[in-house]
Each structure stands twice: as C-alpha cells, then as structure tokens.
Amino acid sequence: MTTGTSTATSEATRQSRTDATRQSCTDGTPTRAPADDEVGGARARIDDLDARIIALVQERRSVSAGIQQARIDSGGRRVHLAREMEILDRYRGELGRPGTQLAMTLLALCRGRL
C-alpha cells in the first residue's frame, strides 16, 4: 500500500527537517530559536496591550454610567443617539468598516442594550 509508505516517508522527512533546524545546548537540551523569542516577546506585548484595553473599557464603562445617571437625574434620556453616531463615525473613520462593529460592541458594553 502506497499510502502507508507515503505517510511514513512524509513523517521521516518532517522529523529530519525538525532535527536539522533544532539546535542543542552542550547538555543536549534543545534551545529556542530566535524567532521563538521574538514571537514570545510580541505575545507578551499583546497581552499587556489587552490588559490595558480591558482596563480602559472598564474605566469607560464607569464614566458612561455616571453620564447616564446624570442625564436620568436631570429628566433626560439614558442614551443620546446623536452622540453615539459621533462615536460610530469616529471609529469607522479611524479603523474602517470593522471599527463600526467595535464601536457598537463598546457602546453596548458601556450603556447596555437599547
């Protein structure tokens, strides 16, 4: 059967490439390639950015709640649709079409569903 031979050959080729690209320390433990370090560093930076974005969204949510309460206390409506349209336009202008969806999600997080 050629399928079994083909699979075994492919596996042997893949393993050979892996072995050829892997470097070892003098004690035989594999070392990390420079690309792994770069990816790991970039992922750590993304994790940091995500944490900052989450903190900013939480802060925005708190500010928005204060605005909503002040509007309600003064006899106004909880939501100001013209202001939301400004926000949607800003996000779309800066981030393109996906920015609109991001802004809609952000507005829903901060003011709740309409």
N, C-alpha and C positions, 0 to 999 in steps of 0.2 A: 504494500500500500504506500503510495507516494505522500499521502497527507501526513502520516506519522513521521516519515523521513524528513519531509519538508519542515514540519514543526520542530523536530529535533535539531535540524540544521539552523533554523532561524534562532532558536534558543541559544545554540552554541555560538553563533555569530554575535548575538546581543551580549552574551556574557563576555566574549572576547573583547568587544568594544568597551564594555564597562571596566574590565580588568585593565585594559590599556590606558584608560583615562584616569583611573584611580591611582593616587599617589599614596605611599605609605611612609609612616614615620619609621625610625630605626627599630622601634619595638613591634612593628607590624600592624599597628592600628591605622586605619585609613585616615587621611587628613581631608579637611574640607577644601573644596576648590574655591578660588577667589570669587567666582560667580555666586556660590552659596552664601558667602559672607555679604556680598552686595545685596542679594535678594533678602537675606535676613535683616540687614540694616534698613532696607527700604520698607520691609514689612513692619518693623518696629516703628518707623516714622509714620506709616499709615495708621497703626494702632494708636499712636499719640494724637494724630490729627483727628481720628474718630472720637477719641475721648474728649478732645476739645470741642468738636462739633456737638456732641451729645450735651456737654455742659452748657454750651451756648443755646441750644434748643431748650434746655430746661430753664435757663435764665429768661429766654424769650417768652416761654410759656407763663412764667411768673409775672413778667411785665404786662403781658397781654391780659392776664386775669385781673390785674389791677385796673387796667384801662376799661375792661368790660364792666367791672363793678362800678367804677366812677360814672360810666355812661348810664348804667341802670339806675344808680342812686340819683342822678340828675334828671331822671324821667326819659332818658333816651333809649335807643335800642342797643342791644348787646353787641350787634355786629354792624359795622359800617361798610357796606358793599363797595362804595366808591374807593375807599382806602384799600380794600382787598384787591380791586382791579389794578390799582397802582403797584401793589406788591407783585401780582402776577406779571404785569408788564415789565417790571424791573428784572425779575428772574428770567423771563423769556429773552429779554434784551441781552443779558449777560451770559446766559447758558444755552440759548437756543430753545428749541421746542421742548426738550426734556426738562428745562428749567421751569416750565409751566407746571408740570406734574410734581416736581419737587416743591414748588411754592404751594400748590394745592395741599400736598401732604403736610407741609409745615403749618399752613393755616388751620387744617383740621386738627393737628396736634395741639395747637395753641388756643383755639376757640371752640373746639368740638364740632360736631356735625351741625349743619344748618337745619 
